[in-house]
Amino acid sequence: MFLAPCTVIAAAAWACTPAAVITVTPASGPPGTELHVEGSTFAPAEPVTITGPGGVQATATGPHFFVTIAIAEVAPEFYFVVARSAAGQASAAIEVTAPPAPPVMDPAPVPDAPAQQPAPAPPVAVLPSPQLVSAPALLAPAILRPTAAQQHVSASPSGLVELVCGRAGPGALTGTCGATSTRAAADGKRPLLALPARPFSARPGGSIRVRFHVARPLLRRLAAAHRLRMRGTVIAAGPLGAATTRTFGFTLRAPRRGPASAQGT
């Protein structure tokens, strides 16, 4: 198991420096499953080494990248996918599950055999999926996903995006929230649009609101696509210091007047 210096629970990552983030899809699977790793806000032009279960590695270049690695033949357990660069690192937890059991076939009848009932086939043992139980995690505050009315977010003509990442539980929360598009750019190695993780502070029971500013080139990309499906990641720490990670999806819409109006701002 790869252990990262930062505490992360789920298939999304929080770097030791809050700016660097990786997201791994899917969050679980048996050996041989391909993992799609998206990274954002690493140092520009900085080489990044991505290491997965079993020591499988891939390389990329910051600030944004998209790579695919496969799960090696390792035992069912929780592991970390780690992206390291000279400037810092980010990690994401995934679950390696047991391979599916082969089907049990009934034995073919033997001609002229005595009329005897064939012995029942022994049951196929299935390894249970391991459960990750952490006392600090059980004490972590709950973060609720946005309501249906908050699943669609529009950028302003100047590139301002205000995102509701969730709602705090009974305690105050601090942490980071960011998002990347689920559709990759033309080269397939970086997201089409990324909203780098930004810090937040929320009162008990209050909404977690974070503001982003989309640069003009990315705003033109959004206008060309009209709308993008985004995957958000919120990482929060409660008063006891336990970290909780949640992911959510939403649709980011282009400004009504398009990026041309942003050129005069």
N, C-alpha and C positions, 0 to 999 in steps of 0.2 A: 504493500500500500504506500502510495506517495503521500507524505504528510507535508502540508503547507504551514508556514508560520502564522497565517491568519485563520480564524475560525469561520468556516463556511458550511452551511447545511443546505443542500439542494443542488440542482444542475445549473447554477449560475454562479458567478464568481465575484469576489470582492478582493481587489489587490491590496497589498500592504500600503501602497499609495492609492487613495480613493479614486484617482483619475483613471487608472488602468482597469479594464473589465473584460472578462471572457464569458461567453455563453456556450453551453454544450448541448447539442440535440442529436439523438434522444437522451433522456436522463437515465435510461437503463437499457440493458440488453445482454444476450449471451455472448461468449467469445465469437469473434468474427464480425460483430455488428460494426458498421461504419459510424463514426462519431463526427459530426460537423461542428467545428470549433470556430466561433467568431470572436475576434478581439477588437477592441477599440480603445482609443486615446492612449496608446503606448507612445514612447518617444519617437518623433519622426525619423525615418531612415535608420532606425535602430534594429539590428538583427534580433529576432525572437525565436526561442527554441520551445516547441510545444511537446510535452512528454505525457503519454497516456499509460493506462494499465499495462503491465508487462514490459515497460521500458520502451514502447513504441514511440518514435520521435518524428517530428516534422519541423521544418523551419519556415519562417515568414519574416516580413519586414514591417515595422510600425509606420504610421500610427494605427492603421486599420488593416486587418487581414481576415482571411477566411480559408481554412484548411480542413482536410478530411483525414482522419486516422482510423485504424481498425483496432478493436479490442483484441489483445493477444489471448493465448490459452492460459488463463489464470483462474484461480478458484473463485466461486461465488462469494462476493464480499463488496464492501464499499471502498472505492478508490478515489483518488484525486487526479484530474487533468490539470497540469501546471504549465503556464506560459511564462518563461523567464527571459528577461533582457538585462542589459547592464544597468538600466535605470530602475528596475523593479520587477515585480512579478504579480500574476493573478492566478487564481485556482478555482476549480469547480468540482463538486462532488458528484460522482455517478455510481450507479449500482450495477455490478456485473452479476447477472442471474445465471442459473443452471441451464444447460442446453435442454431443449425439449426431449422428453423420453420417446424412444422409438415405439411405434405401435406394436401391440401384442397380437400375433397372428395365431389363429386356431390351427392345430396340427392337422395335416391332410389324413383322411381315413386310409387305413392299410387294408388292401383286398384280402379276403378270406381270413381276416383276423377274428378271434373270438369276440363275441358280443360283449364288450366291456366298455364302460364309460371312460373316456380319456381323463387322465389326471388333470385337474385344473392347473392352469399356468400360474406360476408364483407371481404375486403382485410386483409390479415394477416400482422400485424405490424412487421417489421424487425428492430431490433436495429442497428443503424449504428456503424461501428467500430470506436472507439475514435481515434483521431489523436493527436500525441504527437508533439507539436510545441514549440520550445525553441529558443528564440532570439539568445543566444550564439551559439547554434548549427547551425543556419542559417549562422552565420558568420565564422564557422569553415572552414578550407581549405579542398579542395577536395582531396581524395586519390584514384587513379585509380588502378584497379586490374591488375595483371601481364598479359602480352600478351600471346598468345597461345604458343609462343616459350619458355616461361618461366614456363610452367606448369609441366615440368619434370626436377627434380633436382637430381644429383648423388652425393653420398658421396665419398670422397677420401678414399684410403686404410688406411689412418691414422685417419679417422673419421671426417674430416673437411667437413662441409656443408655450402655453401654460398647461401643464399636465398634472392631473390628480392621480397620484401613485397609489393611493389607498387611504385608510383611516386608522388612526392610532387606537390602541386598546385602552384599558383603564389607566395606563401609565404614560408619562411623557416619553417621546421618542426622538432620537437623533440618528442620522445615517445618510445614505446617498441614494439617488434614484437616477436612472438613465435608460436609454432605449436604443435599439438598432432595428433597421428594416429586415424583415425575413427574406426579402428578395435580394440576391447579391448583384453587384455591378457586372458590367459586361465581361470583365476578366475573371469573374467567379472567385476572386480572392479577397474581396472586401465588400462590406455592406454598401448598398446604394445610398443609404442615409443613416447617420449615427447622431444621437443626442448624448454627448458624453455625460457621465454620471456627475451630478451636482449634489452638494450637501443640503440637508433640510433639518428643521427642528419643528416638532409638532407637539401641541398640548394634549393632555388626556382626552380621548374621544374626538379630537380635531382631525380635519382632513390634511393629508400630506400633499402639499402643493409645491411644485418646482417649476421655475421658468427657464426656458432655453432660448438661445438666439441662433437661428439657422443662417449660416453665411450665404452670401448671394449666389455663388456657384451651386451650392446644395439646394437653394431655393428654386433655382432654374430646373434642377433635376426633379424636384417635387412637382413643379408646374407641368413638366413634360409627362410625368406619370399620372397626374391628376390626384391620385391618392395612393398611399402605401400602407401595407399591413405591417405594424410594428410590434416588437416584443420588448416589453419593459421589464426592468429588474430593479427591485427596491430592497436595500439591505439596511436593517435598522438594529440599534442596540438599545436595550432598556436600562433602567437604573442599576440592575445587577451586572451589566456588562455582557449579557448573553446576546449573540448575534442571530438574527433571523433573516432569511432570504426568501422572497416571494417573486414570482414572475407573473405577468399579465399581458394580455393582448389588446390592441386598440388600432383604429384606422386613423392615419394622419392625412388630412385633406390639404390641398394646395390653397393659397389665398384666392379669394373670389376674383380679384383684379389681376392676378398673375404676377410674376416677378418683375414685369416691366415697370410697374408702379413703384417697386422698391428701389429702382435706380435713382429716383429723385430724392430718396430719404437719406 
